[in-house]
Amino acid sequence: MSVEAVARKDFQDAVRSRWLLGLTAFFVLLVSVVVYFVRPGPGQTIPTSALLGSFLVRDALVTTLIPLIALVVSYNAVVGERETGSLKLLLALPHSRSDVVFGKVAGRAGAIAVPVSVGFLLPALVAAIGPLSLQIGTFLGYILLTLLLSSAFVAIAVGFSAAVSSNRLAIGGAVGLYFLFVPLWGAIQFPLRLYLGTGGAPGWLPLSGTELLRLLRLLNPTGSFKIVAGEWVSTTLFAAGQASVEGGAGQYATAMEIAAFAMLAAWLLVPPLLGLWRFEGADL
């Protein structure tokens, strides 16, 4: 299968490079620092849910750093080979352009999965001997959700890389996408919340103010991740039913959780498909 062949080569090239070893060490160090800062007092233990739900893990580490790493690692996945001329050699083999795009998504996502998984697991296993009350199922599930988030940003970056014709545009796109989804998204929502809280949504919109804010949160991959990861850590995923969008103790209705998963899946598929659409008509 050609997609598998492209993905395997891309992954093997990544794991043989020094950046993967450095990134793994970097992640181990970061998670170790986080575990150190959220450690409890003497004689106490910290549950897994408290560690994974902390600001340092969820906001400072996962939803801020993971998107940046995924975009930096993947921005030149296609256009880099296009500029060096190696893409012509790759396409001379029995690979279609769709094989290249989706193979790059799979290969880069797999490459990032290595440092993220080791970076989370190694400090957790060490901390479990001391202050961490490790719930292995909760921890592994959180890692899988984190890998889903990183794969979504890999897909965004590879799709953009396939759509543009130069590394300069790819770098600009990666920087712009990061600032859009991480710092600027919250900056946009804050005044919007104030506006909707005082006057409600304009009459010409088919959505209410609450529905609009809900949609904005879902559209951002990090927002969808926070919904499903938060519910998973608190063991309330798919447990609130359809009673309300946000029930007691901050629970989300099942429909909102399903929508968050669907949005993450859409980010995995739509950007590569759009990039492939532009890439198919590109003159190499």
Protein Blocks (a to p, Z undefined) as FASTA:
>chain_A
ZZlmmmmmmmmmmmmpmklmmmmmmmmmmmmmmmmmmpccehiacdfklmmmpmklmmmm
mmmmmmmmmmmmmmmmmmmmmmnopmmmmmmpccdfklmmmmmmmmmmmmmmmmmmmmmm
mmmmmmmmmmpccdfklmmmmmmmmmmmmmmmmmmmmmmmmmpmbfklmmmmmmmmmmmm
mmmmmmmmmmmmmmmmmnopafklcbdfklmmmmmmmmpmklmmmmmmmmmmnopghklo
jmbmbdghhiacfklmmmmmmmmmmmmmmmmmmmmmmmmmpcZZ
